[in-house]
Amino acid sequence: MNKQEIIDRFISYISIDTESDPASSTTPSTEKQWDLANKLFQELKNMGMSDVSIDDNAYIMATLPSNVDHQVPVIGFISHFDTTPDYTGKDIKPQIIENYDGGDIPLKGSDLVLSPDYFEDLKNYVGQTLITTDGTTLLAADDKAGITEIMTAMKYLIDHPEIKHGTIKVGFTPDEEIGRGAHKFDVEKFGADWAYTMDGSQIGELEYENFNAAGAMVTFYGKIVHPGYAKGKMINSMYVAQEFIDSLPRLETPEHTERYQGFFHLYEMQGSVEKSVLKYIIRDHDKEHFEARKEAMQRMVADLNEQYDRQAVTIDIEDQYFNMKEKVEPVMHIVDLAEKAMQQVGITPIIKPIRGGTDGSQLSYMGLPCPNIFAGGHNFHGPYEYVPVESMMKATEVIVKIAELAAVEQ
């Protein structure tokens, strides 16, 4: 793989601001996502991909036709082009660190320092080329690294017809960062037997398990009375909300859990005497535990209503996505194929659960089994984000190798 080509392609993509907006009802949720969508559409056409399309919601699809004379599975590769609204992705000024020496990296647009003393994974990339932020933005490797790898791999396969492969589909989506990346994805039009999202983190990651997820909004209704004459009359909704918070297990929160451990996460609260609102996300890999978490919150609401002898609390729980393991395990050969491809290009696979969600989760439940493969970045969604160029190169090699193996291992 051409290192400079990957660097140039990645920087051309991150230079375009594609932050999504959860408050918007449109698809894509921000008009600026069209800037990169249209660029990708034109690049796919220019490199010689077939059936290149972009729909009214900015979903992009394209086909690399088979170059073998026998029937083989149709496989796909998918990434998203939006970036998180958690931190600005406008006017990204990347720093390129050649031959990283293992020390601190000053992020020169700010007072921040990317240090291996805190971010220990940096020690794995001594001698490599790192792309970092300047400390004022995120980097957008989530998931423009994935897009870079897919585009580079397709061009490589086009330029090297001696590599035999079946039909390959690629897809790029908007609004993944706000949970909508797969909502309007046309699985039937995509036409793949299975696919991979290139949206993981460190080199070697291979994931086919993710959280079951729900959101909960708990509303507390108080009774406001003049505080000087409130005895026996006032009900302060904020105190009732505090009882609810304190009733949940304090150690089952994101900052105290890892791997397969689920959690309750209070991410927003608003309050006054008369009305308070708590917003939670509920996460668990195990479906039974997931359902038990939702039921526990509902029981707590019922108990508070009984205690206050009135409809003091209401709760609205909405499922968001489910663990793709249920849909991938019946076709585990697609995970085995990716694992073998990594091994053949010199990568030790790291098979672990995703502590989050992915387009692949929703797509798997839409009929397109879709494990997740590393894209190479670290410290997503903030100014400490970085990506080793060599990791992007290896991810590109993995795509090519998967395409090659899928054409021969039937």
C-alpha positions in Angstrom: 0.0 0.0 0.0 1.2 3.5 -0.8 1.7 5.3 2.5 1.6 8.8 1.1 -1.6 8.0 -0.8 -3.3 7.0 2.4 -2.1 10.1 4.2 -3.3 12.4 1.4 -6.6 10.7 1.1 -7.3 10.8 4.8 -6.4 14.4 5.2 -8.6 15.3 2.2 -11.6 13.7 4.0 -11.0 15.2 7.5 -10.6 18.7 6.0 -14.4 18.6 5.4 -16.6 19.2 8.4 -19.3 16.5 8.7 -20.5 16.9 12.3 -24.0 15.4 12.7 -26.8 16.9 14.8 -29.1 14.9 17.1 -31.6 17.7 17.3 -32.2 17.7 13.5 -35.0 15.5 11.9 -33.5 15.5 8.4 -31.3 12.8 6.8 -28.5 13.7 6.8 -28.9 15.7 9.9 -26.6 18.4 8.7 -26.3 19.9 5.2 -22.5 19.9 5.4 -22.4 16.1 5.3 -23.4 16.4 1.6 -20.0 18.0 0.9 -18.1 14.8 1.7 -20.8 12.6 0.4 -20.7 14.2 -3.0 -16.9 14.1 -3.0 -17.0 10.3 -2.3 -19.6 9.7 -5.0 -17.4 11.4 -7.6 -14.2 9.7 -6.5 -15.9 6.3 -6.7 -17.0 7.0 -10.3 -13.6 8.4 -11.2 -11.7 5.3 -9.9 -13.9 3.0 -12.1 -16.4 1.5 -9.6 -19.7 0.4 -11.1 -23.3 1.1 -10.1 -22.2 4.2 -8.1 -25.2 5.9 -6.5 -26.1 8.5 -3.9 -29.7 8.7 -2.8 -31.8 11.5 -1.4 -30.5 10.9 2.1 -26.8 10.8 1.1 -26.4 7.1 1.4 -23.6 6.1 -1.1 -23.3 2.6 -2.7 -21.0 1.2 -5.3 -19.9 -2.1 -6.8 -16.6 -3.7 -7.7 -17.6 -6.5 -10.2 -16.2 -10.0 -9.8 -13.2 -11.0 -11.8 -13.7 -14.8 -11.3 -15.7 -17.1 -13.5 -17.4 -19.0 -10.7 -20.1 -18.0 -8.2 -18.8 -16.7 -4.9 -20.4 -14.7 -2.1 -21.0 -11.0 -2.5 -19.4 -9.2 0.4 -19.5 -5.6 1.5 -17.5 -2.9 3.4 -19.2 0.0 5.1 -18.1 3.2 6.9 -19.8 6.4 8.0 -18.8 9.9 7.0 -20.4 11.9 9.8 -18.5 12.9 13.0 -19.7 13.1 16.5 -21.4 16.3 17.9 -19.5 15.6 21.2 -16.5 17.8 20.0 -16.0 20.1 17.1 -14.7 18.7 13.8 -14.4 22.1 12.0 -11.1 23.3 10.6 -9.1 20.3 11.6 -5.4 21.0 11.5 -3.7 17.6 11.6 -0.1 17.1 12.9 1.9 14.4 11.2 4.5 12.9 13.5 7.1 10.9 11.5 9.1 8.1 13.2 7.4 8.7 16.6 10.0 8.5 19.4 7.7 7.3 22.2 7.6 10.7 24.0 5.1 13.4 24.7 3.5 15.0 21.6 2.5 18.7 22.1 -0.8 19.5 20.4 0.5 22.8 19.1 -2.8 24.7 18.7 -3.5 24.4 22.5 -1.8 23.7 25.8 -2.7 20.0 25.5 -0.1 17.2 25.4 -0.7 13.7 24.0 1.4 11.7 26.5 2.1 7.9 26.7 2.1 8.4 30.5 -1.7 8.7 30.2 -2.5 7.2 26.8 -0.4 4.0 27.1 -1.3 2.7 23.7 1.0 5.2 22.2 3.9 3.0 23.3 2.8 0.4 20.7 3.6 2.8 17.8 7.2 3.9 18.4 8.9 4.3 15.0 5.6 4.7 13.1 3.9 7.8 11.6 1.1 9.2 13.7 -1.5 11.7 12.7 -2.8 13.8 15.6 -5.0 16.8 16.2 -3.6 20.2 17.1 -5.6 20.1 20.3 -8.5 22.3 19.1 -10.7 19.7 17.3 -11.2 16.0 17.1 -9.4 14.2 14.2 -12.3 12.5 12.6 -10.6 9.1 12.2 -14.0 7.9 13.4 -14.7 7.1 10.7 -12.8 8.8 8.0 -10.0 6.3 8.6 -12.5 3.6 7.6 -13.5 5.4 4.5 -9.9 6.0 3.6 -9.2 2.3 3.9 -12.2 1.1 1.9 -11.5 3.6 -0.9 -7.8 2.8 -1.0 -8.5 -1.0 -1.1 -11.0 -0.6 -4.0 -8.5 1.4 -6.0 -5.8 -1.2 -5.2 -8.0 -4.1 -6.4 -8.9 -2.2 -9.6 -5.2 -1.5 -10.2 -4.3 -5.1 -9.5 -6.7 -7.4 -11.5 -4.4 -10.3 -10.8 -5.9 -10.4 -7.3 -9.0 -12.6 -7.8 -12.2 -11.6 -6.0 -15.9 -11.9 -6.2 -18.4 -9.0 -6.3 -17.7 -6.4 -3.7 -20.1 -3.7 -2.4 -19.1 -0.6 -0.6 -21.4 1.7 1.4 -21.0 5.0 3.1 -23.6 6.4 5.5 -24.5 9.6 7.3 -25.5 10.1 10.9 -24.0 7.0 12.5 -22.7 9.1 15.4 -26.3 10.0 16.4 -27.6 6.4 16.1 -29.2 6.7 12.7 -26.6 5.4 10.3 -28.5 2.3 9.3 -32.0 3.7 9.6 -32.4 4.3 5.9 -29.8 1.9 4.5 -31.3 -0.1 1.7 -30.1 -3.6 2.4 -31.8 -5.1 -0.6 -30.3 -2.6 -2.9 -26.9 -3.1 -1.4 -27.1 -6.8 -2.3 -24.4 -8.3 -0.2 -24.5 -11.7 1.5 -22.7 -10.2 4.5 -20.5 -7.1 5.2 -18.0 -5.6 7.5 -18.0 -2.1 9.1 -14.5 -0.6 9.1 -15.2 1.3 12.3 -13.2 -0.2 15.1 -10.3 1.3 17.0 -6.8 -0.2 17.5 -5.1 -2.5 15.0 -6.3 -6.1 15.3 -9.8 -5.4 16.6 -12.5 -7.8 15.3 -15.9 -7.5 17.0 -19.2 -9.3 16.5 -20.8 -8.5 19.9 -22.1 -5.2 21.1 -24.4 -3.8 23.8 -28.1 -4.2 23.9 -29.2 -0.6 24.3 -32.1 1.5 25.5 -32.8 5.1 26.5 -34.9 6.1 29.5 -36.4 9.4 30.4 -37.7 9.6 34.0 -39.9 12.5 34.9 -40.6 13.6 38.5 -43.5 15.8 39.4 -43.5 17.9 42.6 -45.9 20.2 44.3 -44.7 23.8 44.7 -45.9 25.8 47.7 -44.6 29.0 49.3 -41.5 27.8 51.2 -42.6 29.6 54.3 -45.8 27.6 54.5 -44.7 24.4 52.9 -44.6 22.0 55.8 -46.6 18.9 54.9 -47.5 20.3 51.5 -44.5 20.8 49.3 -43.0 17.9 47.3 -39.7 18.8 45.8 -39.3 16.9 42.6 -35.5 17.2 42.7 -35.4 15.3 46.0 -37.5 12.5 44.6 -35.2 12.4 41.6 -32.3 12.1 44.0 -33.9 9.1 45.7 -34.2 7.5 42.2 -30.5 8.2 41.4 -29.4 6.8 44.8 -31.4 3.6 44.4 -29.5 2.6 41.3 -26.2 0.6 42.0 -23.5 3.2 42.1 -20.8 0.8 40.7 -22.9 -0.1 37.7 -22.0 3.0 35.8 -19.6 3.5 32.8 -16.7 4.7 35.0 -16.8 1.5 37.0 -17.4 -1.2 34.4 -15.5 -2.9 31.5 -15.8 -5.7 29.0 -19.1 -7.6 29.4 -20.3 -5.5 32.4 -23.4 -3.5 31.7 -24.4 -0.1 33.2 -26.9 2.6 33.8 -25.6 6.0 32.6 -27.2 9.3 33.7 -26.1 11.7 31.0 -28.5 14.6 31.5 -30.6 16.1 34.3 -32.8 19.2 34.6 -34.7 20.2 37.7 -37.0 22.5 39.6 -39.2 22.0 42.6 -42.2 21.4 40.4 -40.6 19.1 37.7 -37.3 17.3 37.2 -36.2 15.1 34.3 -33.4 12.5 34.3 -32.1 11.0 31.0 -30.4 7.6 31.1 -28.9 5.1 28.7 -29.1 1.4 29.6 -26.5 -1.0 28.3 -25.8 -4.7 28.7 -24.4 -7.4 26.4 -26.6 -10.1 28.0 -30.3 -9.9 26.8 -31.7 -11.2 30.1 -29.7 -8.8 32.1 -30.7 -6.0 29.8 -34.4 -6.7 30.3 -33.8 -6.9 34.0 -32.2 -3.5 34.1 -35.2 -2.0 32.4 -37.6 -3.8 34.8 -35.6 -2.6 37.8 -36.1 1.0 36.7 -39.8 0.5 36.2 -40.0 -1.1 39.7 -38.3 1.9 41.2 -40.8 4.2 39.6 -43.7 2.1 40.9 -42.2 2.1 44.4 -41.8 5.9 44.4 -45.3 6.4 43.3 -46.5 4.1 46.1 -44.4 6.0 48.6 -45.7 9.4 47.6 -49.3 8.1 47.1 -49.6 9.9 43.8 -48.4 9.7 40.2 -45.2 11.4 41.1 -42.9 9.7 38.6 -43.3 8.5 35.0 -40.8 6.6 32.9 -40.4 6.2 29.2 -38.0 3.5 28.0 -37.2 3.1 24.3 -35.0 0.3 22.9 -32.3 1.6 20.6 -30.4 -1.5 19.2 -29.5 -5.0 20.1 -26.5 -7.3 20.4 -25.5 -8.4 16.9 -24.0 -11.6 18.3 -27.5 -13.3 18.0 -27.4 -12.7 14.2 -23.7 -13.3 13.5 -23.2 -16.5 15.5 -25.2 -18.6 13.0 -22.8 -17.4 10.2 -19.6 -17.4 12.2 -17.6 -18.2 9.1 -17.7 -14.5 8.2 -15.8 -13.8 11.5 -13.4 -16.7 10.9 -12.7 -15.3 7.4 -11.8 -11.9 8.8 -9.7 -13.5 11.5 -7.8 -15.5 8.9 -7.3 -12.5 6.7 -5.7 -10.6 9.6 -3.4 -13.4 10.4 -2.3 -13.7 6.8 -1.2 -10.0 6.7 0.7 -10.3 10.0 -1.9 -9.0 12.5 -2.8 -10.7 15.7 -6.6 -10.5 15.9 -8.2 -9.0 19.1 -11.7 -10.4 19.3 -13.6 -8.6 22.0 -17.1 -7.1 22.6 -17.9 -3.5 21.6 -18.8 -1.4 24.6 -21.2 0.6 22.4 -23.1 0.3 19.2 -22.3 0.2 15.5 -24.1 0.4 12.2 -23.3 -3.3 12.0 -25.6 -4.0 14.9 -28.7 -2.5 13.2 -27.7 -3.9 9.8 -27.4 -7.4 11.2 -31.0 -7.2 12.4 -32.0 -5.8 9.0 -30.7 -9.0 7.4 -27.1 -8.1 6.6 -24.7 -9.8 9.1 -22.0 -7.2 9.7 -19.1 -7.7 12.1 -16.8 -4.7 12.9 -13.1 -4.4 11.9 -10.5 -2.0 13.2 -9.9 1.3 11.4 -6.9 2.1 13.5 -7.7 5.2 15.5 -7.5 5.9 19.2 -9.2 8.3 21.7 -12.2 9.1 19.5 -14.5 12.0 20.1 -12.0 14.5 21.5 -8.8 16.5 21.0 -6.5 13.6 22.0 -7.5 11.5 19.0 -4.8 10.0 16.8 -4.3 7.4 14.2 -1.1 5.5 13.1 -0.8 5.6 9.4 0.6 2.0 9.5 -2.6 0.8 11.1 -4.6 2.3 8.2 -2.3 0.6 5.8 -2.8 -2.7 7.5 -6.6 -2.3 7.6 -6.5 -1.7 3.8 -4.5 -4.9 3.4 -7.2 -6.7 5.5 -9.9 -5.6 3.2 -8.0 -6.8 0.1 -7.2 -10.1 1.8 -10.8 -10.7 2.8 -11.9 -10.1 -0.8 -9.3 -12.5 -2.0 -10.1 -15.3 0.6 -13.9 -15.0 0.0 -13.3 -15.8 -3.6 -11.5 -19.1 -2.9 -12.8 -20.5 0.4 -16.1 -22.0 -0.3 
